Amino acid sequence: MVELLLVLTSLPGLVVLALLDRSVGNAPFVVLCLLPLGPAASAGLFALRERATADALRPAASFWRGYRLNWADVLRVWTPALVVLGLLGVSLANLEAAGVPRWFAPALLVIGAGVLLWSVNALVIVSFFGFRTRDAARLAAYYLAARPLVTLGTLSLLVLAGGVVVLTSEVVFGLVVVVWLAFVLRNARPLLADVEERFTTAG
């Protein structure tokens, strides 16, 4: 059920993305296509975590509750991350045309990897906590170093996702994204526990 709802809420963007040519000129359209994926992934994480604590399994209700509660907060961190990644992609594809030295490409790749890792942390945090956007952003950056094993696990999952997309397509990854999100949630447990203990009233 969670997989079906993930596909439903991100399907328009995934369909357009699958039809786009993989060219630099389409970078703005790629960013727009990926925007719905943020709130959908957040709702999926919310439903997967609530499944372990709810007395009655109602994944559809949990998914829509998570979507309703978090979509705005998610877009506040998801949108700038996508914009930065889009700009980095355009820069990497046009290094020679811009007269930028080739050695600068690895630096851009490292920055891109950092933005991806940060965006996953931010997505997880805003999915379960009601922090202000700037506080969630700071925590997402803080935990990149504070929880290195979580960061390493996230990096491995991102490489796995990238491999699936490159070897197959974005649509194929979309069809198995709930499994990937389950691993993201499992990997983020130490981060979530620490945030709850140190930065919430309940903790």
Phi, psi and omega in degrees: 000316180297319178299316179298319180290324175299315179295318181299314185282341180247001186301314181305315180293320181294321180295312179297321180298320180294333182273344182284143171289147180275073180236159182298325182296341181268004182306314178299324180290326177297317178301314179296320180295328183274350180303313181295341183293329181297301177300325179295315179296321178298315178296323177296316177300317180300314181293321180293322180287321181292334179302326183281347184241341184287142177291321179244132182283108178228073186299323181296315179296319179296318180299309183292328176295314178297321179297314182295320183287327195244352189301320182292314179298321180297314182296333180291334176258330184287318184297309179297326178297316178296320180298314179297316179297322177297317179295321178295320179297317178296319180296317180297323182283345185236030181300312183294318181297328181273356181073024180271136180301148181297331182294346180283341181300313178301324179296319178295322178296320178295317178298317179299318178297320178296320179295319178298313180297317178298318183295324177294315177301314181296319179299316179296315184294312183288343178287337187233352182226149183262043179289157170296155185302315182294326178289319177297320179296318179294318178296320179300319178288319181301317185284350173299323179262328184289333179232074185297327179292323175296316179299317179296320177296319178297318178300318178298318179292324177292321176296319177299314179298317178298321178297319179297317181294316182292317184281336180237262177193170177297326181295318179298316178297322178299331181283343179240015187295333180296326177293317178298318179295326178298321177290322176300315180295317179297318180294328185274000182306313178299322178296312181297319180296320181290320177299315182296321182287321190261335191235009176236157180296321180297326180287000000 
